[in-house]
Each structure stands twice: as C-alpha cells, then as structure tokens.
Amino acid sequence: MKLKNSFFYTLREDVRDEDSISGNLLVKAGFIKKTSAGVYMMLPLGLRVENKIENIIRKHMNEAGAQEVKMPALIAAEYYEDSGRMKGFGPSIFKLKDRSGKDMVLGPTHEELFAFAAKNKIRSYKDMPFNLYQFQTKYRDEPRARFGLVRVKEFVMKDAYSFDCDEKGLDESYRKMFEAYKKSFDEMGINYRIVKADTGVMGGLLSEEFQAIAPLGEDTVVYCDSCSYSSNLEVGETIRVKREYSEAEKEKELVETPHCQSIEDVAKYLKLDIRDTVKALIMNVDGQLVICFINGERDLNEAKVLKLLKGNEIGFADDELIATSNAVPGYCGPIDLNCKVIIDKEVLEMRNFCCGANQKGYHYINVNPKDIKYDLVGDIVNTKDGDLCPLCGQPLKFTKGIEVGNTFKLGTKYSKAMNLQYADVENKLQDVWMGSYGIGIGRTMAAIVEQSHDDKGIIWPDNIAPYKYTILIMNSKDETQIKVANELYDKFNECGEEVILDDRDERPGVKFNDAELIGIPYRITVGKKAGEGIVEFKHRTAEKAEEISIEDLLNKIR
C-alpha cells in the first residue's frame, strides 16, 4: 500500500471520548472510528488486522474438523421464544417487526439457529458428530458500552456449535475446540488464563473463559500460583481462613444505633470489628423480594445468588417491593423477617455478631446462628484477598482480564427446546448433546493492543500486524530516494511480503511517529545514503536502527 493515494490518516491528540488505551490508540492510528456509543467503523488497517485474527482462528477450527457456514443476523423472534431465552436476554436484545408485523430480532448469539440447521441432517446416531462455525455480526444493546472494542453493541464473533450423541461425545468435541482455542490464542501471542465461569444466559453444564490479562479487564480472575486453580470471580469458590473464637455464645441484645444506616457506620458507632457484623442486601430476583445476609466485610456475588435460586434477573429491590415485608432498609436483620432469606455459609460460623433489628434506629448485638431463620444457605459472596485455594489451600491471587473467548458444554438444553432428536441404535429417540464456542474478534484485537503498546503507539505481533514492513522516504523531493524506495517496494511485493510505502509529502518526524503509532513491526528508512545502496532497518521495539545494504536487506527478507 502506498500511503499518498490511500485512505490513511492518524490523529495527533488523544481521543477525548475513548476510555481505554486500546480504544484511544486504535482510533488515533486510524484503525477504527466510533459512529455512536458502542458502534464502530472498521477502517482499512483495522479490517486487515480483523481478517488476520479470523484467519488464524479459521485455520485451527478447520484443523479441528469444523465446517464454516454463515447464518443470518436478522432472525425470527420465535426461535428465542421457543428456547426460553427471549426473557433471559431481557432489554439487551434488539427487537423489531418486519412490514407484515412479524417479530424479529438482531441475533445476540446463534444457538437456536444452528440447532434448527442441524435438524436438516440429524436423523440417527450415524449422523454425528459434526461441528459448524461462522464469523458473524452480533447485536446486544449494552446498557453501558465502553472501553473501545471491549464492550460494544455490534461486534463480530466466531461462534461454533458441536453436535453429539451423548455426553462422552460432547466431551471429545469440547476437547478439540478447547485445544483449537489454545492454539489460536497462543499463535496470536496473547497472555491469557483459562478460568471456570458462570454459564449465565447460555445455560448448560460447564463454561470456561479465555481471559486476556490486562488492567483494563472488566472481569476479575482468581488464580493460585501453587496449583492449576483458576476461576472467574463470579463463580470462584470462597474458602475462608477459619476464625477462632475464644468467648462463649452470649444472649442477643437490642441496642440503639441512631443515624447508622451503613454497616461501616454501625461498626464505628459500636466500636466493633466489621468482621463481627452481618449486613443485608435487599434484592429483587425475578420480581420476588429476596434478602441476602453476608459478613460485613464481604461483597455479594449476584451470579451465585441467581444460581442458587435458579433465577434469571437480579437487582436491588425498590421501595414498593420492600414494603411487602417488615424489612427496614438500613436496619434490616435476619431475625423475625417475613420474606425469603438467604444467608452466606460464613454467617453460620460466626459468633456474637451484630445485625439489624428490623426497627429504625436499632441493631442487635451478640447474635448467633441459633437466633436467625433462613430459607437457603450457600456461598453467595465474592472471594477476596486472604481467601484460600479450593484445591490446595494456598492463598489466592487476583488479576484483571478481558474475556476474549468462551466455551460451553450446553448438554441437551437447546436440543430439548428445539426438539432436536436422533434415533439411537435401538431406534429410540434421544436428545442431541450440544456444545457452544465463541471468540470475540474485536475484543481480541483490543486485548492485543492493551497488552502490547508503549508511549509511542501500538506494537503488533508480526502475524497480526496489518502490514509487516513500512518503507519511509525521508525526502519526497529526492529522486534517488524515491527511485530506491519504489524499487524496494516492488521487490517486497514480489517476495509476497506485506509492505507500506510512505510516499507522502510529510516531514520525516511525522512519518516516524505514524509508523510507530500504527505499530508496523519493521521499518526501512530510505535516506541520504540511498545512492550508496544503504538504508536503515529497525524493529518496532529496538532502541536504534541499523544501517544495512539493500542487497543484504533483500537477502534477509528472502
């Protein structure tokens, strides 16, 4: 590509409305351009990177035996109604009607349609296994689109779906996809961890995520350096260091706590260690009032609550819902409470703790598990510093990650919903076992930039960069430099190398800055020694350029 007559531009200043390093750099470097919140154009350089990421994934998917297809993005709503997921997606699914009034959606994901397609082939156990995949645009109305390509409303996903006769077959298909994902991310040079995750709206038996490690990440990765344990915070099992209590159980006592509505205020007023308090989280779970009680220093894990209740949606309860009980916000406790109560299992191990009394301005002290009533008990809190690994008992560590890929063992959830069955060896009808596997292409691009950049710009890996080489002409009025640069450009193209020729009428500083901003791995500078057959050669991360003869350079490239 010769820049002078190409669609190429860069920005000198940081982008005001980009809240991530990757979003800022990709916009500044002219790879993408925001058109509205969560929606981006993919410009020529960005599309080349996107295509390279797709081709790496495509290679490993094909090697694993999967076949590529392409499904429509505009889908009849009935497919999601049949599977029961229309409600699960809630307001995040884009809905519309066609001119005949038929309900349609813009596909947020494609399990239902792939199950529908599989019906055309599957009749008996002899028709499986097989695996189909696509690169397709997905649409999700994110309530808070942010971080450039990390959280958007429109994005390209590689999604794949496996079909098997039984769980053993699914395990094998899952293993093949899992290995294909590892090979794909390894080839891209991404630093990632594989973690257990919540199955969420997808449902099924198992979910694992490929988390690209980056400070920007919205997900918290919990891991152990002493063993193989790794998990998303949403599902990480909480193993606390057991507390030893020296005092005997006391009788509960009602105490006045005026103007103390937060557990921190209560602990300070009563001069208590916050670990000796229990706080209430008053929640709305699928329209039902549910009050969760956890240790005062802990945070509620809403995903665990939903899993415990087999619910779909969770949020804080409003005043109208709270009024259906005798709960008093700010003073709510698990004693004589007339609504659904869930307590974290740690509460059962506490002694002589403080909690709300369901009376304004009052709390109880010296409360013990025998004093409280509850409907359910479980692990409903986030793991935190000081907690122990469930596998080996060593202290856990935490880091941030960007979810770039996920794998699901769906089991028979969608085949039951879509009536996808096959005749077994005894000619009895059985449900098909499915797996689902996704990679976000834009997120992967963003993750690479988050992990690989400096104060000058992007540092692309050789195999992901839009072009591998860039040739800079230092003086666009020097006929010798122009001739040498164009001859080099032609030679590179003859060798099949991807190369940019910066032939713009710009100052050398502008060309150097742009080359580093867009992150091309290798730079060839054609300057004053061009007539002597000498140019400069530099890797993007090298401190200095080296002088090299054109002959040696071409030999190196060849």
C-alpha positions as CSV (number, residue, x, y, z in Angstrom):
1,M,0.0,0.0,0.0
2,K,1.3,3.4,-1.0
3,L,0.1,6.0,1.6
4,K,0.0,9.0,-0.7
5,N,-3.2,7.9,-2.5
6,S,-4.6,5.6,0.1
7,F,-7.3,6.1,2.8
8,F,-4.9,6.6,5.6
9,Y,-4.9,9.1,8.4
10,T,-3.7,9.4,12.1
11,L,-4.6,11.8,14.9
12,R,-2.0,13.8,16.8
13,E,-4.0,14.2,20.1
14,D,-5.6,11.6,22.4
15,V,-9.3,10.9,21.7
16,R,-11.5,12.5,24.3
17,D,-14.3,10.0,24.4
18,E,-12.2,6.9,24.5
19,D,-11.8,5.5,28.0
20,S,-9.3,2.7,27.2
21,I,-5.7,2.5,25.9
22,S,-6.7,0.2,23.1
23,G,-9.7,2.3,22.1
24,N,-7.6,5.5,22.1
25,L,-4.7,4.0,20.1
26,L,-6.9,2.2,17.6
27,V,-8.9,5.5,16.9
28,K,-5.7,7.6,16.8
29,A,-4.0,5.2,14.4
30,G,-6.9,5.2,12.0
31,F,-7.9,1.5,12.6
32,I,-11.5,2.2,13.8
33,K,-13.9,5.1,14.2
34,K,-16.8,5.4,16.5
35,T,-20.1,6.3,14.9
36,S,-22.2,6.1,18.1
37,A,-21.9,4.6,21.6
38,G,-20.7,1.0,21.2
39,V,-20.7,1.1,17.4
40,Y,-17.5,1.4,15.3
41,M,-16.4,1.5,11.7
42,M,-13.6,-0.9,10.8
43,L,-11.3,1.1,8.6
44,P,-8.7,-0.4,6.1
45,L,-5.9,-1.1,8.6
46,G,-8.4,-2.4,11.2
47,L,-10.1,-4.7,8.8
48,R,-6.7,-6.2,7.8
49,V,-6.0,-7.0,11.5
50,E,-9.5,-8.3,11.9
51,N,-9.1,-10.6,8.9
52,K,-5.7,-11.9,10.2
53,I,-7.2,-12.8,13.5
54,E,-10.1,-14.5,11.8
55,N,-7.7,-16.5,9.5
56,I,-5.7,-17.7,12.5
57,I,-8.9,-18.9,14.2
58,R,-10.2,-20.3,10.9
59,K,-7.1,-22.4,10.4
60,H,-7.3,-24.0,13.8
61,M,-11.1,-24.5,13.5
62,N,-10.7,-26.3,10.2
63,E,-7.8,-28.4,11.5
64,A,-10.2,-29.5,14.3
65,G,-12.7,-30.7,11.8
66,A,-15.2,-27.9,12.0
67,Q,-17.0,-26.6,8.9
68,E,-17.7,-22.9,8.2
69,V,-21.1,-21.6,7.4
70,K,-22.9,-18.2,7.7
71,M,-26.2,-17.6,9.4
72,P,-28.4,-14.6,9.1
73,A,-28.2,-11.8,11.7
74,L,-31.9,-11.0,11.2
75,I,-33.8,-13.8,13.0
76,A,-37.4,-14.5,13.7
77,A,-38.1,-13.9,17.4
78,E,-39.9,-17.3,17.6
79,Y,-36.6,-19.1,17.8
80,Y,-35.7,-17.3,21.0
81,E,-39.2,-17.7,22.4
82,D,-39.1,-21.5,21.8
83,S,-35.8,-21.8,23.6
84,G,-37.0,-19.6,26.5
85,R,-34.1,-17.1,26.1
86,M,-36.1,-14.1,25.0
87,K,-36.8,-13.3,28.6
88,G,-33.2,-14.2,29.7
89,F,-31.7,-11.6,27.3
90,G,-34.2,-9.0,28.5
91,P,-33.6,-5.5,27.2
92,S,-30.2,-6.4,25.7
93,I,-31.8,-8.0,22.7
94,F,-32.7,-5.7,19.7
95,K,-36.3,-6.2,18.7
96,L,-38.1,-5.1,15.5
97,K,-41.0,-6.0,13.3
98,D,-41.0,-6.6,9.6
99,R,-43.6,-5.0,7.3
100,S,-46.0,-7.8,7.9
101,G,-45.8,-7.3,11.6
102,K,-43.7,-10.4,12.3
103,D,-41.5,-10.1,15.4
104,M,-37.8,-10.2,14.5
105,V,-34.5,-9.7,16.5
106,L,-30.9,-8.9,15.6
107,G,-29.1,-12.0,16.7
108,P,-27.2,-11.8,20.0
109,T,-26.0,-15.3,19.6
110,H,-27.0,-18.2,17.3
111,E,-27.5,-21.5,19.3
112,E,-31.1,-21.7,18.3
113,L,-30.5,-21.2,14.5
114,F,-27.7,-23.8,14.5
115,A,-29.9,-26.3,16.2
116,F,-32.6,-25.6,13.6
117,A,-30.0,-26.1,10.8
118,A,-28.8,-29.4,12.4
119,K,-32.3,-30.8,12.1
120,N,-31.8,-30.9,8.4
121,K,-29.1,-33.5,8.8
122,I,-29.6,-35.4,12.0
123,R,-31.9,-38.5,11.8
124,S,-29.9,-41.2,13.6
125,Y,-26.8,-41.6,15.7
126,K,-24.8,-42.2,12.5
127,D,-25.2,-38.5,11.5
128,M,-23.0,-37.3,14.3
129,P,-20.6,-35.9,15.5
130,F,-20.1,-32.7,13.5
131,N,-19.2,-29.1,14.2
132,L,-20.3,-25.9,12.4
133,Y,-18.9,-22.4,12.9
134,Q,-19.2,-18.9,11.5
135,F,-17.9,-15.4,11.7
136,Q,-21.0,-13.3,12.1
137,T,-22.0,-9.9,13.5
138,K,-23.9,-10.0,16.8
139,Y,-26.0,-7.3,18.3
140,R,-26.5,-6.6,22.1
141,D,-27.9,-3.4,23.5
142,E,-25.3,-2.9,26.2
143,P,-26.5,-0.6,28.9
144,R,-23.0,0.9,29.2
145,A,-20.9,0.5,26.1
146,R,-17.3,1.3,26.9
147,F,-13.6,0.6,26.6
148,G,-13.5,0.8,22.8
149,L,-14.0,-2.6,21.2
150,V,-14.2,-4.4,24.6
151,R,-17.9,-3.7,25.3
152,V,-19.9,-2.7,22.2
153,K,-23.4,-3.1,20.8
154,E,-22.3,-4.5,17.4
155,F,-19.4,-7.0,17.1
156,V,-18.1,-9.9,15.1
157,M,-17.9,-13.2,16.8
158,K,-16.6,-16.5,15.8
159,D,-19.2,-18.9,17.2
160,A,-19.1,-22.7,16.8
161,Y,-21.6,-25.4,17.7
162,S,-20.9,-29.1,18.1
163,F,-23.5,-31.9,17.9
164,D,-23.0,-35.3,19.5
165,C,-25.0,-38.4,20.6
166,D,-24.1,-38.4,24.2
167,E,-22.0,-36.7,27.0
168,K,-18.9,-38.7,26.1
169,G,-19.1,-37.5,22.5
170,L,-19.6,-33.9,23.7
171,D,-16.5,-34.2,26.0
172,E,-14.4,-35.1,22.9
173,S,-15.8,-32.3,20.8
174,Y,-15.3,-29.9,23.6
175,R,-11.7,-31.0,24.0
176,K,-11.0,-30.4,20.3
177,M,-12.4,-26.9,20.4
178,F,-10.6,-26.2,23.7
179,E,-7.3,-27.1,22.0
180,A,-8.1,-25.1,18.9
181,Y,-8.7,-22.1,21.1
182,K,-5.5,-22.5,22.9
183,K,-3.6,-22.8,19.6
184,S,-5.3,-19.7,18.2
185,F,-4.5,-17.5,21.2
186,D,-1.0,-18.9,21.5
187,E,-0.4,-18.1,17.8
188,M,-1.6,-14.5,18.4
189,G,0.8,-14.1,21.3
190,I,-1.8,-13.3,23.9
191,N,-1.1,-13.6,27.6
192,Y,-4.2,-15.4,28.9
193,R,-5.6,-17.6,31.6
194,I,-8.4,-20.2,31.2
195,V,-10.9,-19.9,34.0
196,K,-14.1,-21.6,35.1
197,A,-17.1,-19.2,34.6
198,D,-20.8,-18.8,35.2
199,T,-23.0,-20.3,32.4
200,G,-25.3,-17.3,32.6
201,V,-28.0,-16.9,30.0
202,M,-26.3,-19.6,27.9
203,G,-27.0,-22.2,30.5
204,G,-25.7,-25.8,30.3
205,L,-23.2,-27.9,32.2
206,L,-19.9,-26.1,32.1
207,S,-18.5,-22.7,31.0
208,E,-14.8,-21.8,30.7
209,E,-13.4,-18.5,29.6
210,F,-10.2,-17.4,28.0
211,Q,-9.2,-14.2,29.8
212,A,-6.6,-12.0,28.3
213,I,-4.7,-10.5,31.3
214,A,-5.0,-6.7,31.2
215,P,-5.5,-4.0,33.9
216,L,-8.5,-2.7,31.9
217,G,-10.3,-6.0,32.2
218,E,-13.9,-6.0,33.5
219,D,-13.5,-9.5,34.9
220,T,-11.6,-10.4,37.9
221,V,-9.5,-13.6,37.5
222,V,-8.9,-15.6,40.7
223,Y,-5.9,-18.0,40.5
224,C,-3.4,-19.9,42.5
225,D,0.3,-19.9,41.8
226,S,0.8,-23.2,43.7
227,C,-1.6,-25.3,41.6
228,S,-3.8,-25.2,38.4
229,Y,-6.8,-23.5,40.0
230,S,-8.2,-20.5,38.1
231,S,-11.7,-19.1,38.1
232,N,-13.8,-16.0,37.3
233,L,-14.7,-14.1,40.4
234,E,-18.3,-14.7,39.6
235,V,-18.0,-18.4,40.3
236,G,-14.9,-18.7,42.4
237,E,-15.5,-20.9,45.4
238,T,-14.9,-18.9,48.6
239,I,-12.8,-20.8,51.2
240,R,-12.2,-18.6,54.2
241,V,-9.4,-18.8,56.8
242,K,-11.3,-20.3,59.7
243,R,-11.6,-17.8,62.6
244,E,-11.1,-19.0,66.2
245,Y,-13.4,-17.6,68.8
246,S,-12.3,-17.7,72.5
247,E,-15.6,-16.3,74.0
248,A,-18.7,-18.3,74.6
249,E,-22.0,-17.6,72.9
250,K,-24.0,-14.7,74.5
251,E,-27.6,-13.7,74.5
252,K,-28.6,-11.3,71.9
253,E,-29.2,-7.7,73.0
254,L,-31.1,-4.8,71.3
255,V,-29.1,-1.6,71.1
256,E,-29.8,1.8,69.8
257,T,-27.8,2.8,66.7
258,P,-29.2,6.3,65.7
259,H,-28.4,7.6,62.2
260,C,-26.3,4.5,61.4
261,Q,-27.7,3.1,58.2
262,S,-24.5,1.5,56.7
263,I,-22.7,-1.4,58.3
264,E,-19.5,0.7,58.4
265,D,-21.3,3.4,60.4
266,V,-22.7,0.7,62.8
267,A,-19.3,-0.9,63.4
268,K,-17.8,2.5,64.1
269,Y,-20.5,3.6,66.4
270,L,-20.5,0.4,68.4
271,K,-16.7,0.1,68.2
272,L,-16.9,-3.3,66.6
273,D,-14.6,-5.1,64.1
274,I,-16.5,-5.1,60.9
275,R,-15.8,-8.8,60.6
276,D,-18.2,-9.2,63.6
277,T,-21.1,-7.7,61.7
278,V,-23.7,-9.1,59.3
279,K,-25.2,-6.8,56.6
280,A,-28.3,-7.1,54.5
281,L,-28.6,-6.8,50.7
282,I,-32.3,-6.3,49.8
283,M,-32.7,-7.7,46.3
284,N,-35.3,-8.2,43.6
285,V,-34.9,-11.7,42.0
286,D,-37.3,-12.2,39.1
287,G,-39.8,-9.9,40.8
288,Q,-39.6,-11.6,44.2
289,L,-38.1,-9.9,47.4
290,V,-35.0,-11.8,48.5
291,I,-32.8,-10.5,51.3
292,C,-29.3,-11.8,51.5
293,F,-27.2,-11.7,54.6
294,I,-23.4,-11.8,54.5
295,N,-20.4,-10.9,56.6
296,G,-20.0,-7.1,56.9
297,E,-16.6,-7.1,55.1
298,R,-17.8,-9.1,52.2
299,D,-19.4,-8.2,48.8
300,L,-22.5,-10.0,47.5
301,N,-22.0,-12.2,44.4
302,E,-25.2,-11.8,42.4
303,A,-24.3,-14.6,39.9
304,K,-24.1,-17.0,42.8
305,V,-27.4,-15.9,44.2
306,L,-29.0,-16.4,40.8
307,K,-27.5,-19.8,40.5
308,L,-28.7,-20.8,44.0
309,L,-32.2,-19.6,43.2
310,K,-32.2,-20.8,39.6
311,G,-33.2,-17.2,38.7
312,N,-32.8,-15.1,35.6
313,E,-32.6,-11.4,36.7
314,I,-31.4,-9.8,39.9
315,G,-31.2,-6.2,41.1
316,F,-31.8,-4.1,44.1
317,A,-35.4,-4.0,45.4
318,D,-37.4,-0.8,45.1
319,D,-39.5,0.7,48.0
320,E,-42.7,-0.9,46.7
321,L,-41.3,-4.4,46.8
322,I,-39.6,-3.8,50.2
323,A,-42.9,-2.7,51.6
324,T,-44.3,-6.2,51.1
325,S,-42.2,-7.2,54.1
326,N,-41.3,-5.9,57.6
327,A,-37.7,-5.2,56.4
328,V,-36.4,-1.7,57.4
329,P,-33.7,-0.5,55.0
330,G,-30.6,0.4,56.9
331,Y,-31.7,-1.6,59.9
332,C,-32.6,-5.0,58.2
333,G,-31.6,-8.2,60.0
334,P,-32.3,-12.0,59.8
335,I,-34.4,-12.1,63.0
336,D,-38.2,-12.4,62.6
337,L,-38.1,-11.3,59.0
338,N,-41.2,-12.2,56.9
339,C,-39.7,-12.7,53.5
340,K,-37.3,-15.0,51.6
341,V,-34.0,-15.0,53.4
342,I,-30.6,-16.4,52.1
343,I,-27.5,-16.3,54.3
344,D,-24.0,-16.9,53.3
345,K,-22.5,-20.0,54.8
346,E,-19.9,-17.9,56.6
347,V,-22.6,-16.5,58.8
348,L,-23.3,-19.9,60.3
349,E,-19.7,-20.0,61.5
350,M,-19.8,-16.6,63.2
351,R,-20.3,-15.9,66.9
352,N,-21.7,-13.0,68.8
353,F,-22.2,-10.8,65.8
354,C,-24.1,-7.6,65.2
355,C,-27.0,-7.3,62.7
356,G,-30.1,-5.2,62.0
357,A,-33.2,-5.5,64.2
358,N,-35.8,-4.5,61.6
359,Q,-36.5,-1.4,63.7
360,K,-35.5,2.0,62.7
361,G,-32.5,3.2,64.7
362,Y,-31.8,-0.3,66.3
363,H,-29.5,-3.2,65.8
364,Y,-28.9,-6.4,67.7
365,I,-25.5,-7.4,69.2
366,N,-24.3,-10.8,70.4
367,V,-26.4,-12.6,67.8
368,N,-25.6,-16.2,67.0
369,P,-26.8,-18.6,64.2
370,K,-29.4,-20.2,66.6
371,D,-31.2,-16.8,66.7
372,I,-31.8,-16.4,63.0
373,K,-34.2,-18.0,60.5
374,Y,-33.4,-18.5,56.8
375,D,-34.7,-20.3,53.7
376,L,-31.4,-21.1,52.0
377,V,-27.7,-21.1,52.8
378,G,-24.9,-21.1,50.4
379,D,-21.7,-19.5,49.1
380,I,-23.1,-16.1,47.9
381,V,-20.1,-13.8,48.3
382,N,-17.0,-12.8,46.2
383,T,-13.7,-14.3,47.0
384,K,-11.3,-11.7,48.4
385,D,-7.7,-11.3,49.5
386,G,-6.8,-13.7,52.2
387,D,-9.1,-16.5,51.0
388,L,-7.7,-19.9,50.2
389,C,-7.4,-22.0,47.1
390,P,-10.2,-24.7,47.0
391,L,-7.7,-27.2,45.5
392,C,-4.5,-26.8,47.6
393,G,-5.3,-24.4,50.4
394,Q,-2.7,-21.8,49.5
395,P,-3.6,-18.1,49.4
396,L,-5.3,-16.9,46.2
397,K,-4.2,-14.2,43.9
398,F,-6.2,-11.8,41.7
399,T,-5.8,-10.1,38.4
400,K,-8.0,-8.4,35.8
401,G,-8.9,-10.0,32.5
402,I,-10.7,-9.3,29.2
403,E,-12.9,-12.2,28.2
404,V,-11.8,-13.0,24.6
405,G,-13.2,-16.5,24.2
406,N,-15.6,-18.9,26.0
407,T,-16.6,-22.5,25.7
408,F,-19.8,-24.1,26.9
409,K,-21.0,-27.6,27.4
410,L,-24.6,-26.9,26.7
411,G,-25.8,-30.5,27.1
412,T,-29.3,-31.0,25.9
413,K,-30.8,-27.6,26.9
414,Y,-31.3,-26.3,23.3
415,S,-32.0,-29.6,21.7
416,K,-34.9,-30.2,24.1
417,A,-36.2,-26.7,23.4
418,M,-35.8,-27.0,19.7
419,N,-36.9,-30.7,19.5
420,L,-33.6,-31.8,18.1
421,Q,-33.5,-35.6,18.4
422,Y,-32.0,-38.7,16.8
423,A,-32.7,-42.4,16.7
424,D,-30.2,-44.4,18.8
425,V,-29.0,-48.0,18.0
426,E,-32.3,-49.3,19.4
427,N,-34.2,-46.9,17.3
428,K,-35.3,-44.9,20.4
429,L,-35.4,-41.1,20.2
430,Q,-32.8,-39.3,22.2
431,D,-31.9,-35.6,22.6
432,V,-28.7,-34.3,20.8
433,W,-25.8,-33.1,23.0
434,M,-24.5,-29.7,22.0
435,G,-21.5,-27.5,22.7
436,S,-21.1,-23.8,22.0
437,Y,-17.8,-22.0,21.5
438,G,-17.2,-18.2,20.9
439,I,-14.4,-15.8,20.3
440,G,-14.9,-12.0,20.1
441,I,-12.8,-10.7,17.2
442,G,-12.9,-7.0,18.2
443,R,-12.2,-7.9,21.8
444,T,-9.2,-10.0,20.8
445,M,-7.9,-7.0,18.8
446,A,-8.3,-4.7,21.7
447,A,-6.7,-7.2,24.1
448,I,-3.6,-7.5,21.9
449,V,-3.3,-3.7,22.0
450,E,-3.9,-3.5,25.7
451,Q,-1.0,-6.0,26.3
452,S,1.3,-4.7,23.6
453,H,1.9,-0.9,23.3
454,D,4.2,1.8,24.5
455,D,4.0,5.6,24.8
456,K,4.6,5.9,21.0
457,G,1.7,3.6,19.9
458,I,0.7,0.0,19.1
459,I,3.2,-2.9,18.9
460,W,1.6,-5.5,16.7
461,P,2.9,-9.1,16.6
462,D,4.3,-9.9,13.2
463,N,1.4,-12.2,12.2
464,I,-1.3,-9.8,13.4
465,A,0.1,-6.5,12.1
466,P,-1.8,-5.0,9.1
467,Y,1.5,-4.9,7.3
468,K,4.8,-6.4,8.3
469,Y,7.1,-3.7,6.8
470,T,6.9,0.0,6.2
471,I,9.3,1.9,3.9
472,L,9.8,5.6,4.7
473,I,11.1,8.1,2.1
474,M,12.9,10.9,4.1
475,N,12.9,13.4,1.3
476,S,9.9,13.2,-1.0
477,K,11.7,15.5,-3.5
478,D,14.9,13.5,-3.8
479,E,14.6,11.5,-7.0
480,T,17.2,8.9,-5.8
481,Q,15.3,8.2,-2.6
482,I,12.1,7.9,-4.5
483,K,13.6,5.5,-7.0
484,V,15.2,3.3,-4.4
485,A,12.1,3.2,-2.2
486,N,9.8,2.3,-5.1
487,E,12.3,-0.5,-6.2
488,L,12.3,-1.8,-2.7
489,Y,8.6,-1.7,-2.5
490,D,8.3,-3.7,-5.7
491,K,10.9,-6.3,-4.5
492,F,9.0,-6.8,-1.3
493,N,5.7,-7.3,-3.1
494,E,7.5,-9.8,-5.5
495,C,8.6,-11.7,-2.4
496,G,5.0,-11.8,-1.2
497,E,5.7,-9.5,1.8
498,E,3.1,-7.1,3.1
499,V,4.6,-3.6,2.9
500,I,3.6,0.1,3.2
501,L,5.4,2.7,1.2
502,D,5.1,6.1,3.0
503,D,5.5,8.4,-0.1
504,R,3.5,11.3,1.5
505,D,4.8,14.8,1.3
506,E,5.3,15.0,5.0
507,R,8.2,15.8,7.3
508,P,10.4,12.8,8.4
509,G,9.2,13.3,12.1
510,V,5.6,12.8,11.0
511,K,6.4,9.6,9.1
512,F,8.4,8.2,12.0
513,N,5.7,9.0,14.5
514,D,3.0,7.5,12.3
515,A,5.0,4.3,11.7
516,E,5.4,3.8,15.5
517,L,1.8,4.8,16.2
518,I,0.3,2.2,13.8
519,G,2.7,-0.4,15.1
520,I,4.2,-1.9,11.9
521,P,6.9,-4.4,13.1
522,Y,9.8,-3.5,10.7
523,R,10.7,-0.1,9.4
524,I,13.0,0.6,6.4
525,T,14.2,4.2,6.2
526,V,15.4,5.4,2.8
527,G,17.5,8.5,3.4
528,K,20.7,10.3,2.4
529,K,22.7,7.1,1.8
530,A,20.2,5.6,-0.7
531,G,22.5,6.4,-3.6
532,E,25.2,4.3,-1.9
533,G,22.8,1.4,-1.6
534,I,22.4,1.8,2.2
535,V,19.2,2.1,4.1
536,E,18.2,1.9,7.8
537,F,16.4,-1.1,9.3
538,K,14.7,-1.2,12.6
539,H,12.3,-3.4,14.6
540,R,9.4,-1.5,16.3
541,T,10.8,-2.2,19.8
542,A,14.5,-1.8,19.0
543,E,16.3,1.2,20.5
544,K,18.3,2.1,17.4
545,A,18.1,1.5,13.7
546,E,21.0,-0.4,11.9
547,E,22.4,0.6,8.6
548,I,22.2,-2.3,6.1
549,S,22.9,-2.6,2.4
550,I,19.9,-3.1,0.2
551,E,21.4,-6.4,-1.1
552,D,21.7,-7.7,2.5
553,L,18.2,-6.4,3.3
554,L,16.7,-8.2,0.4
555,N,18.6,-11.4,1.3
556,K,17.2,-11.1,4.9
557,I,13.7,-10.7,3.6
558,R,14.0,-13.6,1.2
